[in-house]
Each structure stands twice: as C-alpha cells, then as structure tokens.
Amino acid sequence: MVQGPAVAVAPACACCTEPAVVYQPESRHHLCRIHLIRYVEERVATTIRRTGQVRAGDRIAVALSGGKDSTALLLILSRLFKDRQDVSLVAVTVDEGITGYRSETIRAARDLTRELGVEHHVIPFSALAGADLDTLLAGREMQACTVCGILRRKALMDTARTTGANKIATGHNLDDEAQSVFMNVLRGDLPRLLRNSGTDIGDCFLPRIKPLADICEKEIASYLFVQGRFAALPECPYTRYALRAEVRSMLSSLEYRHSGTMRHLIESKEKIARSCAGARAPGILNRCRECGDPCSGEICQVCRLRHSLGQ
Amino acid sequence: MRIVLPDQSIRVVEHGPCPVEEVLVSLGINPLEVIVSRDGILVPEGTPVSTDDEIRIIRIAHGG
C-alpha cells in the first residue's frame, strides 16, 4: 500500500518542516518540493556514477520524445553537466507520424531544447521508411509497437551517429525496466532478458544509457509537476494493442499492494545475468546483406520489416 | 468534495475528511498511476481532504 493509516494532519517533509508533496513507500519518507527535486537529481547522479555511464569526452544523444520521462532526462542531464566542458548533449526526436499524438510532444521537445540551449534534431519516419507510422500500420495495428520500435531504434541510432554522439541516453525509468523484465519472461526470451544495451553492443552499435533507471515513474511525474513542467499530453493511440500496457497495469497493482515488487524484479534479472555470465556465448554480429547494417542474422530487422511492408 | 478526474470530467462526492488515498481507492484508481493536486499544489496520498476541497487527479502514464 502507498500509505499506512489515515493521518489527521497534512504530512511534512522528512528533511525539513515544509509540507510534503510526495510519499515514498519504500523509504517511508515524505518529501517537500525542494527535497524531491534534490532527491531525484542526486539519485540520477548516483546512478550515472555507479554504473560509469558517462565519461569525459562523451557526446550524448538524448532520445527526446517530449513526453515526461525524456523531458525529465534532458532537464536533469543538462543541470548535472552544465559546468562540464568535456561532456556535451544533443537531443534527437523521432517523429513517427502518429495523428493526434506526436505533434504536441514534438512542440514540447522544441520548446525545451530552445530553453536549455541544446542542439535538437527531429527525424520523421517518412525519411527512413518512406511513410509515417499510421500509413505503415494500416490493417496491422496489433504490430504497432514492434514496427515502431524497430524503426525508432534505427532512426535514433543513425541520427545519433550523424550528430557525432558516442552514446544514446533514453528516459527508461524503474517501472519501464521492471515491465521489460516481466515481458521478456512472459515471452520466454532469455537472450533479451540478459542483454545489457550499455555493454553488449560490439563495435557496431552505440551504447545506450538509462540514467533514470532507479527512479520510479511517479517520482518523475512529481518532479516535473512541482516545477510546472508536467504536461498532460495525449496517450499514444497504439498503446492499447501493446502487451506492455497490460503488464504495466498488473505490475503497478502489485507494486501498490506489495511495495518493492518492481525493484525486486529488476534485481532478479541482475542476479540471473550474473549467474549466466560465464555460460553466455558472445553474440556474433554480421552485416545485413541488403543495407550493410550490423545484425545477428543475414538480414537486419529493418530490412525484414521493409519486405513485410512490401517495400 | 469536487474531484476533477483524469479525463477532465467532474465528480462531486460527499466524502471526508479522509486521506487522498482513500478517495482514489474508492474511485477504483491505483494511487501509483496518478498524481493529485489541491489548489494547484501536489499532495501526497496521506493528505487529509474534506468536503470543501477540490482535488485534481492526473494520470501519469501516457505510453508510447
């Protein structure tokens, strides 16, 4: 449960006397606005330090959809690295072309990068796949997240390279990570469950870093809200077709009743990965015989997708 | 109590005084999936609210 017995007075911050704005079930702490902001930014800095995600000389392409997670990510990274001359940021927004959804988030992304003075690139799906997502998915909406994911990763990787970035930062939070672990278990996809996108990439891909991976979704939303930066944006119309939507709802319900469930899931994955570390065969990377991109088989996922779309 | 729901619809209930969490659960809303504000200020789930209050429930998961 989020909260214990009913309280008669408004809760105060555990660090000062100001009124609390959030409750953290795992630590059982209430935090005020100032201490919430401090907590989130320090937690991200700790994650980056602990995992060695950022090094001197890095140019980081921040995947910026304009939604809450990527907005918080760019905001925090730009604050953490504002005095570092040896680390630079560039924002990349992929415009899938989803009617009634993407235009608002792209506007938010443009406004944010302008405010922060961060270089920003917007890449439309049509430049990569010849059509927008709505057109590509006509009659195959159930595959929306698979098709979108493949093309979005490709667009992000290519654009990041073009901008001279050597890493890609994504806004995946703790809830996202727990959902991914559970989805991979449900699909029986052990290789994907154990994959570390920050290290298992050979020389062909840019490593991906996830600085928000220790922060839960509600903390991120609260972090933005108390700074007047939380925008109630529309939901992706394809979300209802996704397994993730069902998993999200189920895990969220479990987390509410059994605090720590999501973190335990992630820890389980890490324990399994450590146990399997010696037994895992290194993935063999080939070059796609059609486009030359790195892939594990003869043809990469993007070319396979293009064939299935009749291109 | 006047409640602005995530879809912007408004519900008036005779509820309280009670914690925000109790209001959410009575509406069938998982408190982890929303944030709640009162007079534009974010409030935690343990905050007591009464019949004179207006609270706004904001869904945080957008998907995509």
Interface residues (C-beta under 8 A of the other chain):
Chain A: M1 V2 Q3 G4 A6 V7 A8 V9 A10 P11 P19 A20 V21 V22 Y23 H30 R33 S65 G67 K68 I98 Y101 E217 K218 A221 S222 F225 V226 F230 A232 L233 P234 E235 C236 Y238 T239 A242 R244 A245 R248 S252 S253 E255 Y256
Chain B: C18 P19 E21 E22 N30 P31 L32 E33 I35 S37 I41 L42 V43 P44 E45 G46 T47 P48 I58 R59 I60 A61 H62 G63 G64
